[in-house]
């Protein structure tokens, strides 16, 4: 992080930002809109495992070259829980939760934490979530990470019952957050809703509109990210 002298005191410059999307279409929507020349936007791959590996590689490479990232953003399109997150809306995660990391039992699903292992939730910096929501109109709530996309109304209802504050589901956020946590780096997740969660109806998907909304949101949060200081969290 660069330090500059100003009127006899030291101030920190903006942190370097790593944005991890899943696929090139998301990366190409975000990169031109993000007005931070020192940021890096990658297509980390689909699913939590590949997203974690790609994000960890980018974080390690940056650290070894002496230019570490100070914030990681998981970004892309997502399914939204109707009516809470309609198609075309934006969601910013106040928690990033692995929804299907655990075990099925006769009494229902047990998260891995109740089995005595690891974690299933990462929480982005509260103040940053608030600022991003204010700048973009995004609704704060839980964004679920799943390895299998929901395709039935029954599963959508079960997920919402287990996670009452959930607004959206995607496949990468928790993996990105795990990699960031391993490096001690804060994480944020921002999603544009392209389809309702539930029965798969491709005719109802609005991927182009969601990508446009995602790009617009990054234009709006550029000033927030430019001025954000991790020591304020």
Rosetta blueprint (number, residue, H / E / L):
1 X L
2 X L
3 X E
4 X E
5 X E
6 X E
7 X L
8 X L
9 X E
10 X E
11 X E
12 X E
13 X L
14 X L
15 X L
16 X L
17 X E
18 X E
19 X E
20 X E
21 X E
22 X L
23 X L
24 X H
25 X H
26 X H
27 X H
28 X H
29 X H
30 X H
31 X H
32 X L
33 X L
34 X L
35 X L
36 X L
37 X L
38 X L
39 X L
40 X E
41 X E
42 X E
43 X E
44 X L
45 X L
46 X L
47 X L
48 X H
49 X H
50 X H
51 X H
52 X H
53 X H
54 X H
55 X H
56 X H
57 X H
58 X H
59 X H
60 X H
61 X H
62 X H
63 X H
64 X H
65 X L
66 X L
67 X L
68 X L
69 X L
70 X L
71 X E
72 X E
73 X E
74 X E
75 X E
76 X E
77 X E
78 X E
79 X E
80 X E
81 X L
82 X L
83 X L
84 X L
85 X L
86 X L
87 X L
88 X L
89 X L
90 X E
91 X E
92 X E
93 X E
94 X E
95 X E
96 X E
97 X E
98 X E
99 X L
100 X L
101 X L
102 X E
103 X E
104 X E
105 X E
106 X L
107 X L
108 X E
109 X E
110 X E
111 X E
112 X H
113 X H
114 X H
115 X H
116 X L
117 X L
118 X L
119 X L
120 X L
121 X E
122 X E
123 X L
124 X L
125 X L
126 X H
127 X H
128 X H
129 X H
130 X H
131 X H
132 X H
133 X H
134 X H
135 X H
136 X H
137 X L
138 X L
139 X E
140 X E
141 X E
142 X E
143 X E
144 X E
145 X E
146 X L
147 X L
148 X L
149 X L
150 X L
151 X L
152 X L
153 X H
154 X H
155 X H
156 X H
157 X H
158 X H
159 X H
160 X H
161 X H
162 X H
163 X L
164 X L
165 X L
166 X E
167 X E
168 X E
169 X E
170 X E
171 X L
172 X L
173 X H
174 X H
175 X H
176 X H
177 X H
178 X H
179 X H
180 X H
181 X H
182 X H
183 X L
184 X L
185 X L
186 X E
187 X E
188 X E
189 X E
190 X E
191 X E
192 X E
193 X E
194 X E
195 X E
196 X E
197 X L
198 X L
199 X L
200 X L
201 X L
202 X H
203 X H
204 X H
205 X L
206 X L
207 X H
208 X H
209 X H
210 X H
211 X H
212 X H
213 X H
214 X H
215 X H
216 X H
217 X H
218 X H
219 X H
220 X H
221 X H
222 X H
223 X H
224 X H
225 X H
226 X H
227 X H
228 X L
229 X L
230 X H
231 X H
232 X H
233 X L
